[in-house]
Structure formats: structure tokens, C-alpha cells
Amino acid sequence: MADKRPQKKSALGRGLGALLQDSPQKIQKEELIPAQSTAGIYEISISEIQVNPYQPRTHFDKDALQELSDSIKVQGIIQPITVRKLADNEFQLISGERRFQASKLAGLTKIPAYVRTANDQQMLEMALIENIQRENLNALEIAHSYQRLLAECDLKQEELGDRVGKNRTTVNNYLRLLKLPPDIQAGIRDQVISMGHARALVNIEDIDKQLAIFKKTVEEELSVRKVEALVKALNNQGDEPESKNNGGLDPVRKYEIGKLQQRLANHFGSKVQLKANEKNKGEIKIPFSSASDLNRILEILEII
């Protein structure tokens, strides 16, 4: 009967192959060993590999995947994937799904892989941690990965921080993103807003106000600092006495009026006062310091 065990790779991509040429005897002696040890590099048929059910990445950029596939056609696989052995001629992906999918796209029938054995919990932990550390996951995918490690691997936040090389505060900042409404989470996933924007928005308790500031952030491409200022104004509402100018307005509307007031001041080269109420009634005051200053303002208004 033919031996159907996975065969060790004889010719890898140029980068990794060059590194391994110095120690051929070591690779020849290695076997598929159990426990949590890497057992050398083997060439495995792509058709014998199942995808990873614990994959934290939920979106792969098609153009980037095609670029990787084109590179693999020329260079080969530089970094082997990692799989676990389920049975003879049956493996399951632990990490490296982009390389796996790109290899299939490139028409490869075999792929170099590290073979490990692990139970489901170990599989989940290895897959999540390796992807968090090695792949360019978006902030929401990282947050979901952290949540799964805590819930399904029975880790505490301190332990999780040690596993992924992050402090507890950083881990907690990611987990808080999962409290945001779906529209904002989608904005994080699609990189419409950054982690900094999201961290500011999560400090708003009212969902409608969260969504209002999120919409404004996207439409006006607000910086993280401006969003933080908006959130701070919103959270301070009611804690401070209302000012004369625009005191009863919603913080988002107040921010818009303040921005317009600054634009008017820049336009006229003078300090401008803009007042408005909740019914959008108000006044604009443009002070002047002399007759020549008045004439300058009138010229800008094209009155003289």
C-alpha cells in the first residue's frame, strides 16, 4: 500500500528554502510529533486541508488576495501555514488562511505546512493568538478575538494580556468596542473611522447621540481630537451652567455653530459672535475698532 503520509517539502520559496539548506539532516529526522510541538515542514495536498472554523478574520480584500496569489506563482510560499492533524490525510488550518486561499487561487495542489496536534480549545487559542500577533486584523476583529479568548478559553484579562503581549488597559479598550451599535461597528470594520474615533464614541451612553456624532464624523471627516471634544462637550452638558451663547443647544449643533463662527472670524479678520437658539433664530455680531476697520468689513460685504 502506498504511503500517504504528508511528504516533507524538498523545495520551498527562495527565502525559507535558503534558511533550511543548512540543516537538511535535522528536517529528515523529524516526525509528526504530538503535544504542542512543531513537527518540521511538510508538503500537504491542499485538498486534504479544511478551513479553520475559529478564523478571527471575517473579510479578505480581493485585490490584496490576488496580489498575494500572483506573488506565490513567482516566489512560492515563503512562510508555511500551520495545520493540525485530524486523521490520516486529513488536516485543519490553524493559521495562514490568506496564504492558503491565495495558493488555491494560484492553482497550487500542495502547500508547505507546520503540522501540530491540538484539541479544540488549544486550536482556538493558537488560531486567535497567532492571527492577532501576525495578521493585520481590523480593530473589531481583534475585539471579537479577545472576547472569544476570554469566553471560550476561560482566560482572565490579565492572562489574555500576557498571551497577546498587551496590557490590560489596551485589551479593555478593544473589548469596549463591542458595546457600540452595529452601524458604528461596521464603520470600524470597513475602516471608515479609526480606533481613536471609536474609543471616543464608546464614552457616549445614548445610542442616538453616538450615531449622530458618528454620522457627523464620517460626513465631515472629523479628526479624533475634534470627536473627543464633541464627546467631552456632550458629557459635560448639564454639569456646567448654560452660557449665554448657544447654551441650550445640543452639543453637536453647538459644535457646528462654533465651527461656523470660526469660519466667519477668519473671513472677516475680526472676532465674530454668532448666537442661535434651538429654533435656529439668532444674530451675528461683527465688532470693529475704527472707521477704517469698519470700511474694511464693508468692503468684504461688498457694501461700498
C-alpha positions as CSV (number, residue, x, y, z in Angstrom):
1,M,0.0,0.0,0.0
2,A,1.4,3.4,-0.9
3,D,2.5,5.6,2.0
4,K,0.1,8.6,2.0
5,R,1.7,10.4,4.9
6,P,2.4,14.1,4.2
7,Q,5.8,14.4,2.5
8,K,8.4,16.9,3.7
9,K,9.0,19.8,1.4
10,S,12.0,19.5,-0.8
11,A,11.9,22.9,-2.5
12,L,10.4,25.9,-0.7
13,G,10.1,29.5,-1.6
14,R,13.5,31.1,-2.1
15,G,13.6,32.9,1.3
16,L,12.7,30.0,3.5
17,G,14.5,27.4,1.4
18,A,17.7,29.2,1.7
19,L,17.4,29.2,5.5
20,L,16.7,25.5,5.7
21,Q,19.5,24.3,3.4
22,D,22.0,24.5,6.2
23,S,20.2,21.8,8.3
24,P,18.8,19.0,6.0
25,Q,19.6,16.2,8.4
26,K,17.5,17.8,11.2
27,I,14.5,18.0,8.9
28,Q,14.9,14.5,7.6
29,K,14.8,13.1,11.2
30,E,11.7,14.9,12.4
31,E,8.4,13.1,12.6
32,L,4.8,14.2,13.1
33,I,5.0,14.5,16.9
34,P,2.1,15.1,19.2
35,A,1.6,17.5,22.1
36,Q,2.1,21.1,21.1
37,S,5.4,20.9,19.2
38,T,6.0,22.0,15.7
39,A,7.0,18.9,13.7
40,G,9.0,20.3,10.8
41,I,7.8,21.4,7.4
42,Y,5.8,19.1,5.2
43,E,4.1,19.4,1.8
44,I,0.4,18.7,2.2
45,S,-2.2,18.4,-0.5
46,I,-4.5,21.4,-0.4
47,S,-7.5,19.1,-0.9
48,E,-6.7,17.4,2.4
49,I,-6.9,20.7,4.4
50,Q,-10.1,22.0,6.0
51,V,-10.6,25.7,6.7
52,N,-10.3,27.0,10.2
53,P,-13.7,27.3,11.9
54,Y,-12.1,29.6,14.5
55,Q,-10.7,32.0,12.0
56,P,-11.0,35.5,13.5
57,R,-10.7,37.3,10.2
58,T,-14.1,37.7,8.5
59,H,-13.1,39.8,5.5
60,F,-10.3,39.3,3.0
61,D,-9.5,42.1,0.5
62,K,-9.9,40.6,-3.0
63,D,-7.3,42.7,-4.7
64,A,-4.7,42.0,-1.9
65,L,-5.5,38.3,-2.1
66,Q,-4.9,38.3,-5.9
67,E,-1.6,40.2,-5.4
68,L,-0.5,37.5,-2.9
69,S,-1.6,34.8,-5.4
70,D,0.5,36.4,-8.1
71,S,3.5,36.6,-5.8
72,I,3.1,32.9,-4.9
73,K,3.1,31.9,-8.5
74,V,6.6,33.6,-8.9
75,Q,8.2,33.2,-5.4
76,G,6.4,30.2,-3.9
77,I,5.2,30.1,-0.3
78,I,7.8,32.0,1.8
79,Q,6.1,31.3,5.1
80,P,4.4,27.9,5.6
81,I,0.9,27.7,7.0
82,T,0.2,25.9,10.3
83,V,-2.3,23.0,10.5
84,R,-3.3,20.3,13.0
85,K,-3.7,16.6,12.1
86,L,-7.2,15.3,12.4
87,A,-6.6,11.8,10.9
88,D,-4.6,10.2,8.1
89,N,-4.6,12.6,5.1
90,E,-6.9,15.0,6.9
91,F,-5.8,18.3,8.3
92,Q,-7.3,21.5,9.6
93,L,-5.9,25.0,9.2
94,I,-4.7,26.8,12.4
95,S,-3.2,29.9,10.8
96,G,-2.3,31.2,7.4
97,E,-5.7,31.3,5.7
98,R,-4.7,34.2,3.4
99,R,-1.8,32.1,2.1
100,F,-4.0,29.0,1.9
101,Q,-6.7,30.8,-0.2
102,A,-4.1,32.6,-2.3
103,S,-2.4,29.3,-3.0
104,K,-5.7,27.7,-4.2
105,L,-6.2,30.8,-6.4
106,A,-2.7,30.4,-7.8
107,G,-3.6,26.8,-8.8
108,L,-1.2,25.0,-6.3
109,T,-2.1,21.5,-5.4
110,K,0.3,21.2,-2.4
111,I,1.4,23.7,0.2
112,P,4.2,23.7,2.9
113,A,2.9,23.4,6.4
114,Y,3.9,23.0,10.0
115,V,1.9,20.1,11.4
116,R,0.7,20.2,15.1
117,T,-1.8,18.3,17.2
118,A,-4.2,20.2,19.4
119,N,-7.7,19.8,20.9
120,D,-10.4,22.2,20.0
121,Q,-9.6,24.7,22.8
122,Q,-5.9,24.7,22.0
123,M,-6.8,25.1,18.4
124,L,-9.0,28.1,19.1
125,E,-6.3,29.7,21.3
126,M,-3.5,29.1,18.8
127,A,-5.5,30.3,15.9
128,L,-6.7,33.5,17.6
129,I,-3.4,34.4,19.2
130,E,-1.3,33.7,16.0
131,N,-3.7,35.8,13.9
132,I,-3.8,38.7,16.4
133,Q,0.0,38.8,16.5
134,R,0.8,38.1,12.9
135,E,-2.1,39.4,10.7
136,N,-3.4,42.8,10.0
137,L,-6.8,42.4,11.6
138,N,-9.0,45.4,12.0
139,A,-9.9,46.7,15.5
140,L,-13.3,45.0,15.5
141,E,-11.8,41.6,14.6
142,I,-9.2,41.9,17.3
143,A,-12.0,42.8,19.8
144,H,-14.0,39.7,18.8
145,S,-10.9,37.6,19.1
146,Y,-10.2,38.9,22.6
147,Q,-13.8,38.2,23.6
148,R,-13.6,34.6,22.3
149,L,-10.3,34.0,24.2
150,L,-11.9,35.2,27.4
151,A,-15.2,33.3,27.0
152,E,-14.1,30.1,25.2
153,C,-10.6,29.6,26.6
154,D,-11.5,30.6,30.1
155,L,-8.8,33.3,30.3
156,K,-8.9,36.4,32.6
157,Q,-8.0,39.8,31.1
158,E,-4.6,39.8,32.8
159,E,-3.8,36.3,31.4
160,L,-5.1,37.4,28.0
161,G,-2.8,40.5,28.0
162,D,0.2,38.2,28.8
163,R,-0.7,35.9,25.9
164,V,-1.0,38.6,23.3
165,G,1.6,40.9,24.6
166,K,-0.8,43.8,25.6
167,N,-1.6,45.4,28.9
168,R,-5.0,45.1,30.5
169,T,-6.0,48.7,29.5
170,T,-5.4,48.0,25.8
171,V,-7.3,44.8,25.9
172,N,-10.2,46.5,27.7
173,N,-10.2,49.3,25.1
174,Y,-10.7,46.8,22.4
175,L,-13.4,44.9,24.3
176,R,-15.4,48.1,24.8
177,L,-15.8,48.5,21.1
178,L,-18.3,45.6,21.2
179,K,-20.7,47.8,23.1
180,L,-21.1,50.2,20.1
181,P,-24.2,49.9,17.9
182,P,-23.9,47.8,14.7
183,D,-23.6,50.8,12.4
184,I,-20.6,52.1,14.2
185,Q,-19.0,48.6,14.4
186,A,-19.5,48.3,10.7
187,G,-17.7,51.7,10.3
188,I,-14.7,50.3,12.3
189,R,-14.7,47.1,10.3
190,D,-14.7,49.0,7.0
191,Q,-12.1,51.4,8.3
192,V,-14.5,54.4,7.8
193,I,-13.4,55.5,11.3
194,S,-10.3,54.7,13.3
195,M,-9.8,53.0,16.6
196,G,-9.3,56.5,18.1
197,H,-12.7,57.7,16.9
198,A,-14.3,54.6,18.2
199,R,-12.7,55.0,21.6
200,A,-14.2,58.4,21.9
201,L,-17.7,57.4,20.7
202,V,-17.9,54.5,23.2
203,N,-17.9,57.0,26.0
204,I,-21.4,58.2,25.0
205,E,-24.2,56.4,26.7
206,D,-27.0,57.5,24.5
207,I,-27.1,55.4,21.3
208,D,-28.9,58.1,19.2
209,K,-26.2,60.7,20.2
210,Q,-23.5,58.1,19.4
211,L,-24.9,57.6,15.9
212,A,-25.4,61.4,15.4
213,I,-21.7,62.1,16.2
214,F,-20.6,59.1,14.2
215,K,-22.6,60.3,11.1
216,K,-21.1,63.8,11.5
217,T,-17.6,62.3,11.9
218,V,-17.9,60.4,8.6
219,E,-19.6,63.2,6.6
220,E,-17.1,65.9,7.7
221,E,-14.1,63.7,8.1
222,L,-13.5,64.9,11.6
223,S,-10.2,64.2,13.3
224,V,-10.0,62.2,16.5
225,R,-9.3,65.3,18.5
226,K,-12.5,67.0,17.2
227,V,-14.6,64.0,18.0
228,E,-13.1,63.8,21.5
229,A,-14.0,67.5,22.0
230,L,-17.6,66.8,20.9
231,V,-17.9,63.9,23.2
232,K,-16.5,65.9,26.1
233,A,-19.0,68.7,25.5
234,L,-21.8,66.2,25.3
235,N,-20.8,64.5,28.6
236,N,-20.4,67.9,30.3
237,Q,-23.9,69.0,29.3
238,G,-25.9,69.6,32.5
239,D,-22.7,69.6,34.6
240,E,-22.0,73.2,33.8
241,P,-24.3,76.3,33.7
242,E,-25.5,77.2,30.3
243,S,-23.6,80.0,28.6
244,K,-25.3,83.0,27.1
245,N,-24.2,82.0,23.6
246,N,-26.0,78.9,22.3
247,G,-26.3,77.5,25.8
248,G,-29.4,75.4,25.3
249,L,-28.3,73.7,22.1
250,D,-27.4,70.1,21.6
251,P,-23.6,69.7,21.7
252,V,-23.5,68.6,18.1
253,R,-25.4,71.7,17.0
254,K,-23.3,73.8,19.3
255,Y,-20.2,72.4,17.7
256,E,-21.5,73.3,14.2
257,I,-22.3,76.9,15.2
258,G,-18.8,77.2,16.8
259,K,-17.2,76.0,13.7
260,L,-19.2,78.4,11.6
261,Q,-18.4,81.2,13.9
262,Q,-14.7,80.5,13.5
263,R,-15.1,80.5,9.7
264,L,-16.8,83.9,9.8
265,A,-14.0,85.2,12.1
266,N,-11.4,84.0,9.6
267,H,-13.3,85.5,6.7
268,F,-13.7,89.0,8.3
269,G,-10.4,89.0,10.1
270,S,-12.2,90.0,13.2
271,K,-13.7,88.3,16.3
272,V,-17.3,87.4,15.3
273,Q,-20.1,86.5,17.7
274,L,-22.7,84.1,16.4
275,K,-25.8,83.3,18.6
276,A,-28.5,80.8,17.9
277,N,-31.3,79.0,19.7
278,E,-33.0,75.7,19.3
279,K,-35.4,77.2,16.8
280,N,-32.4,78.4,14.7
281,K,-33.1,82.1,15.4
282,G,-30.2,84.3,16.5
283,E,-27.8,87.0,15.5
284,I,-24.3,87.7,14.2
285,K,-22.2,90.5,15.6
286,I,-19.0,91.7,13.9
287,P,-17.2,94.3,16.0
288,F,-14.9,96.9,14.5
289,S,-12.2,99.0,16.2
290,S,-12.1,102.1,14.0
291,A,-13.6,103.8,10.9
292,S,-11.0,102.2,8.7
293,D,-11.8,98.8,10.2
294,L,-15.5,99.3,9.5
295,N,-14.7,100.2,5.9
296,R,-12.6,97.1,5.6
297,I,-15.6,95.0,6.8
298,L,-18.0,96.8,4.5
299,E,-15.7,96.2,1.5
300,I,-15.7,92.5,2.4
301,L,-19.5,92.6,2.4
302,E,-19.3,94.5,-0.9
303,I,-21.5,97.3,0.5
304,I,-19.1,100.0,-0.5
